[in-house]
Amino acid sequence: MSNPTPSPETQNEAMKIAKATQKPGQSKEQTKLIAQGIEKGIALYKKQQKVKARDRDKERKKQIKVKNAGEQSQQAEREVVVSHSDSTHTSSLPWVLLVLSWLGFAAFYFIAR
């Protein structure tokens, strides 16, 4: 999974840092070894940042999922309340019709007599 050869930009940056910290009398080979160590450090840093970014992304997705689940449960509760209020109106309708029909029969009975 890891890239065995660092990018040219990383190599150039590592060489610049190694040359900037070069001591008098230090050989080119030593500077090259220092640059390789810096390259490994940069590669390790980039790898750690990728892991952190992945973890942040996972956490963000988890929070979005939790938020969506909460919104869905609130929506479901709203639907239950609406359906409950609808059912109370529909359950009173037969009683109202029954009373009206009795009143109608009673009125017809007394008028027809």
C-alpha positions in Angstrom: 0.0 0.0 0.0 2.9 2.4 0.7 4.7 4.0 -2.1 8.4 2.8 -2.1 9.6 5.9 -4.0 8.6 9.3 -2.8 7.4 11.9 -5.3 10.0 14.2 -6.9 8.6 17.1 -5.0 9.1 15.3 -1.7 12.7 14.3 -2.7 13.5 17.9 -3.7 12.1 19.3 -0.5 14.0 16.7 1.6 17.2 17.6 -0.2 16.7 21.3 0.4 16.1 20.7 4.1 19.2 18.4 4.3 21.4 20.9 2.5 20.1 23.8 4.7 21.1 21.8 7.9 24.4 20.5 6.4 27.4 20.8 8.7 30.8 21.9 7.5 32.8 18.9 6.5 29.7 16.7 5.9 30.0 14.5 2.9 27.5 14.3 0.1 26.7 10.7 1.1 25.9 11.8 4.6 23.7 14.6 3.3 22.0 12.1 1.0 21.3 9.8 4.0 19.8 12.7 5.9 17.7 13.6 2.9 16.4 10.0 2.8 15.5 10.1 6.5 13.6 13.4 5.9 11.8 11.8 3.0 10.7 8.9 5.2 9.5 11.4 7.8 7.5 13.3 5.2 6.1 10.1 3.9 5.1 9.0 7.4 3.6 12.4 8.1 1.5 12.2 4.9 0.4 8.7 5.8 -0.7 9.9 9.3 -2.6 12.8 7.8 -4.4 10.5 5.4 -5.4 8.3 8.3 -6.6 11.3 10.3 -8.6 12.6 7.3 -10.2 9.2 6.8 -11.2 9.1 10.5 -12.6 12.6 10.3 -14.6 11.6 7.2 -15.9 8.5 8.9 -16.9 10.6 12.0 -18.6 13.2 9.7 -20.5 10.5 7.9 -21.5 8.9 11.2 -22.8 12.3 12.5 -24.8 12.8 9.2 -26.2 9.3 9.6 -27.3 10.0 13.2 -28.7 13.4 12.2 -30.7 11.8 9.4 -32.0 9.0 11.6 -33.1 11.6 14.1 -34.9 13.6 11.5 -36.5 10.5 10.2 -37.8 9.5 13.6 -39.1 13.1 14.1 -40.9 12.8 10.8 -42.3 9.4 11.8 -43.6 10.9 15.0 -45.2 13.8 13.1 -46.9 11.3 10.8 -48.2 9.3 13.8 -49.6 12.5 15.4 -51.2 13.5 12.1 -52.6 10.0 11.5 -53.9 9.9 15.1 -55.6 13.3 14.8 -57.1 12.1 11.5 -58.3 9.0 13.1 -60.0 10.9 15.9 -61.8 13.0 13.4 -62.9 10.0 11.3 -63.9 8.1 14.4 -66.3 10.9 15.5 -67.9 11.1 12.1 -69.9 7.9 12.4 -71.3 9.1 15.8 -72.3 12.5 14.3 -74.0 10.8 11.4 -75.8 8.4 13.7 -77.1 11.2 15.9 -78.2 13.2 12.8 -80.0 10.2 11.4 -81.9 9.6 14.6 -82.9 13.3 14.7 -84.0 13.0 11.1 -86.1 9.8 11.9 -87.6 11.5 15.0 -88.4 14.6 13.0 -90.0 12.5 10.2 -91.9 10.5 12.7 -93.4 13.5 14.4 -94.1 15.4 11.2 -95.7 12.4 9.5 -98.1 11.9 12.4 
